[in-house]
Amino acid sequence: MVIRLDEHLPADHRLSQVYRVGAGLTGLVLLVFGILGLLNEVPFLDTHGDTVAGLNTNGTLSVLSIAVGLLLFAGMVIGGNIASNLNMVLGTLFILSGFVNLALLDSSHNFLAFEMPNVIFSFVVGIMLLMFGMYGRVTGGLPHDNPYWRQRHPEAAAREAAARAAVAARRTPPRGLPQH
């Protein structure tokens, strides 16, 4: 038995575009940062690193940025709930990374060569990814045509669909009868 987690959200639903754009833009930023970091040829586990685009980096952080950027690009290509969930998971991980690396600043365990701008960047990217991932999914005021509202309120959605069908049936004349 195959369970689809996104069967309530059509693949071409307009919310999917928001998830795709969020994943793609963030992935592009991380990919460019990672490539620029590798071009600087900084050692992999150097705890002091080198500055690239205003952020500190080393080889490990550059490779990690490229990997996460490519993962976000994959989410952009797939779209739908996969992109949304990926944005939310990675957003949470970026925020956690910000806290962990904040605690590791100025220590010998700072293997990603983070400095305060990196921590702030990690928080900003995390919040941005969470916003893109949760867009249209999490709020108290979702419109009734939203697929997530319909999933959470199946009885009310069924009643509304039946009411819409009844109104449409009254407006449509039976076949074969002349129209006035």
N, C-alpha and C positions, 0 to 999 in steps of 0.2 A: 504494500500500500504506500503510495507516494503522497506526502503531505505538502501542499503548496502554501507557503506563508503569505504569498502576495496575490491570491486568487481574487480578493476583494478590490484590488487596485489594477485596473487595466494597464498594460505595458505602455500605452500611448497617452495615459492620463496626464493632464497638464502639471500636476505636482511632480511628476518624474523629471520634468525639465529643470525644476528648482534643485532637485537632488543632484542631477547631472552637472549643472553649472557650478554648484558649490564644490563638488568633488573635483571637477576639471580645473577650475581656477586655483584651488588650493594645491592640487597636484602639480600644476605648472610652476607655481611659486617655489614649492619644495624641490622640484626637479632642477630648476635653474640654480637655486642656491646650492644644491648638492654638486652639480656639475662644476660650478664656479669654484667650489671648495676643493674638488679633486684637481682642478687645473692649477691650483696654488701649490700642489704637491706637499701638503702638510703631513707630517707623520701621523699614523693611525691612532695611536693612544697618547698623543701629546696633550698634556693637561693644560697647556698654555694656548695652543692653537694659533690661528691667524685670523685676521678680520676679512670677511667677505660680505659685501652688501650691508655693512653696518653691524653684522653679527659675527660672533666668534665661532670658529669651526676647526675641526681636525678631520683626518681621513675617515674616522669611524662615524662621526656625525654626518659627513658628506654622503657616505654610502647609505646610511640609515635614511637620510632625507630623500635620496634617489629611490630607495626601495618603497618608502611610504608614498612618494609622488607617483610612482608607477602603479601602486595598489589603488590609489585614488583615481588614476586614469582608467583602470580596469572597472572600478565602480561607475565611472562616468559612462563607459561604453555599455555596461549592463543596464544601468538605470533602475527605475522602480524602487521597490523596497530594499533591494540589495544596496543600492547607492545610499538610500536614506539611513539604513542600519549601519553601513560602513562609516558614513559621516558621523553618526552618533558615537559609535565605538571609538573611532580614532580621535574625535573631539574630546571624549572623556580621557583617553590615554595622553593626549597633549596636555590637558590640565593637570593630570597626575604627574606627568613628567616635569611640568613647571614647578610643582611643589617639591618633588624629590630633588631636582637639580638646584632649587633654591637652598635646600638644606645642605647640599654638597658643595656650594660655592666656597672657594678658597680652601678646599680640602684636597688631600692627595687622592681621593676617590672620584674626582671630577673628570671621569674618563671621556666625556663628550665635550670637554673644554667650554662648558657653559659659563657665561657671564650674565650680569643682570639684564642686558638687552635680550639675550636668548630666552631668559625666563619670561620676560614680558611678551616676547614673540610667541612663546609656547602657550601662554594663557590666551592671547588674542586669537591665535589659530584654533585653539581648542574651543573657545566660545563661538567663533565663526562657524566651525564645522558642526557644532551642536545646533546652532540656529538653522543652518541649511538642512541638517538631518531631521530636525523636529518640525520644520515648516509645514503647516497644514495638517499636522498629526496631533499636536499637543496644545490644547487651549480649551477653555470652558465654552467658547462661543463658536464652535465649528458650524459652518452652514450645513443645512440638511442635505445638500447635494454632494457633500464631501464623502468620499468612500470610507474614511475612517469613522465618521459619525454614523454612517449606515451600518458599519460592522459592529460598533458598540451599542447601537440601538436597533436591533433587527426588527423588533415588533413595530416600533414607530415607523421605521423605514418601509415596512411592508404595508402598513395602513396608508402612508402617504402615496406609495406607488399605486395602491388600489384606488385611492381617491383620484389620482391623476388619470388612471385608465378609465374610470367611470366618466370623468369630465370629457375626455377625448372621445369616448364612445357616444356621448350625447351630442357632440359637435359633428361627428361623422355620420352622414346619412347612410342608411343601408344600401347595399349594392342593388342595382337594377331599378331603383326608384328614381323618378325624375327629381332634379334639384330645382328649387325655386329661385 
